[in-house]
Amino acid sequence: MRIIIVTGLSGAGKTTAIRAFEDRGLFCIDNPPVTLIPDLIKSMDSADNPVDTVVLGIDTRELSFLADYGRVALSLKEAGHRLEIVFLEARDEILIRRFSETRRRHPLAGVDIRVALEREKELLSPLRAQATTLIDTSTMTVHELKHRVQTFEDAASDKRTLSVTLMSFGFKYGVPLEADLVFDARFLPNPYFIENLKPKTGLDDEVFDYVMGFEESGKLLDHLESLLMFSLPLFEREGKTYLTVAVGCTGGKHRSISMVEALNAFFKEKMPDYLVFVRHRDITR
């Protein structure tokens, strides 16, 4: 059985993620008692119509699970099950704002919210260290998180062994924590300073043609293509199933989007066996 553990910092979007998995038809249980998990999985696996994938939502409300995770994980792996951990997090100021706006209580309430967040990070650090997928929801809307989770699941159900997310972003808004490879396109000529191009994005032909029309843009693209052609098979050999390649510029609207779109076209033409998703993180900022 494939067992997906959805966990992370309170306020980072665990409930939204679990609902996204439910919308894909997966069997989900939020915060199950730790003592029941092995027997629950055993009964589901031996049923007349066994479930092939189950999603377990875990957070700091289930402190016993955090204490016994190593034992539970070992028993499940020895029984032949495959464990995946999806860990959700966000910047402290974002989490504090979300708690303030929703007026929810933090699970570790009783102390200052910043102290609670630090304590929660400490408690969840073993799970974060073992996470197979890390999602930073700081800049995501609820709908974007749902889409991210569902593309994750679509990739997992695809027969291709490695799925690639191509992400554009703006350095002024922070480097995406989930990125495996990060590249800087800020040395390319900037359409922001061209009056008729400034309000447009790299999805517009005029901006794309401007950015990619320079010799240095073509050389950067060539280097990125060569690196990806070299490294992706090696990532696969090491058992990696998801890879996020992020390209950044200052604001995430012109140069980075153009380069990501060029990389997407490269994958379609030269590396069609890979499942590719495109995300322009800061295009609406």
Secondary structure, 3 states (H helix, E strand, C coil): CEEEEEEECCCCCHHHHHHHHHHCCCEEEECCCHHHHHHHHHHHHCCCCCCCEEEEECCCCCHHHHHHHHHHHHHHHHCCCEEEEEEEECCHHHHHHHHHHHCCCCCCCCCCHHHHHHHHHHHHHHHHHCCCEEEECCCCCHHHHHHHHHHHHHHHHCCCCCEEEEEEEEHHHCCCCCCCEEEECCCCCCHHHCCCCCCCCCCCHHHHHHHHCCHHHHHHHHHHHHHHHHHHHHHHHCCCCEEEEEEEECCCCCHHHHHHHHHHHHHHHHCCCCEEEEEECCCCC
